[in-house]
Amino acid sequence: MKEKDNLLVREVAHSIKGAPANLSFENIHNLSKDIEKTGNTRDMPGEHNQLDKMRVEFEKVTTFVKTL
């Protein structure tokens, strides 16, 4: 990934991580923290795996919210 992409990923992950913590969505919160940390180190080999996990967790939350 390009350096500016790393910065964008870090910023988005940072923005995302607060709300899930407030709502007790720990998996999303922890993944956001991990992605932000990875973005800070600019060492992104596992980033795609983390993003795939994040998509799965968001789908779970979306499915749950629709049942409310």
C-alpha positions as CSV (number, residue, x, y, z in Angstrom):
1,M,0.0,0.0,0.0
2,K,1.0,3.5,-0.6
3,E,2.0,5.7,2.5
4,K,-1.1,7.9,2.0
5,D,-3.3,4.8,2.0
6,N,-1.7,3.8,5.3
7,L,-2.6,7.1,6.7
8,L,-6.2,7.0,5.5
9,V,-6.6,3.4,6.9
10,R,-5.2,4.6,10.3
11,E,-7.5,7.6,10.4
12,V,-10.6,5.7,9.4
13,A,-9.8,2.9,12.0
14,H,-9.3,5.6,14.6
15,S,-12.7,7.2,13.7
16,I,-14.5,3.9,13.9
17,K,-13.1,2.5,17.1
18,G,-14.9,4.7,19.6
19,A,-18.6,4.0,18.8
20,P,-18.3,0.2,18.9
21,A,-16.7,0.5,22.4
22,N,-19.5,2.6,23.6
23,L,-22.0,0.0,22.2
24,S,-20.1,-3.0,23.6
25,F,-19.3,-4.3,20.1
26,E,-15.9,-5.4,21.3
27,N,-14.8,-7.3,18.1
28,I,-15.2,-4.2,16.0
29,H,-13.5,-2.0,18.6
30,N,-10.6,-4.4,18.9
31,L,-10.2,-4.8,15.1
32,S,-10.3,-1.0,14.7
33,K,-7.5,-0.7,17.3
34,D,-5.5,-3.4,15.5
35,I,-5.9,-1.7,12.1
36,E,-5.1,1.7,13.5
37,K,-1.9,0.3,15.1
38,T,-0.9,-1.4,11.9
39,G,-1.5,1.8,10.0
40,N,0.8,3.6,12.5
41,T,3.6,1.2,11.9
42,R,3.1,1.3,8.1
43,D,3.6,-2.5,8.1
44,M,0.3,-3.6,6.4
45,P,0.8,-7.2,5.3
46,G,-2.2,-8.5,7.3
47,E,-4.4,-5.5,6.7
48,H,-6.6,-7.2,4.1
49,N,-7.3,-10.0,6.5
50,Q,-8.2,-7.5,9.2
51,L,-10.5,-5.6,6.9
52,D,-12.2,-8.8,5.9
53,K,-12.8,-9.6,9.6
54,M,-14.2,-6.1,10.0
55,R,-16.6,-6.6,7.2
56,V,-17.9,-9.8,8.8
57,E,-18.3,-8.1,12.1
58,F,-20.2,-5.2,10.6
59,E,-22.5,-7.6,8.8
60,K,-23.2,-9.3,12.2
61,V,-24.0,-6.0,13.8
62,T,-26.2,-5.0,10.8
63,T,-28.1,-8.2,11.0
64,F,-28.6,-7.8,14.8
65,V,-29.8,-4.2,14.5
66,K,-32.4,-5.3,11.9
67,T,-33.9,-7.7,14.4
68,L,-34.6,-4.9,16.9
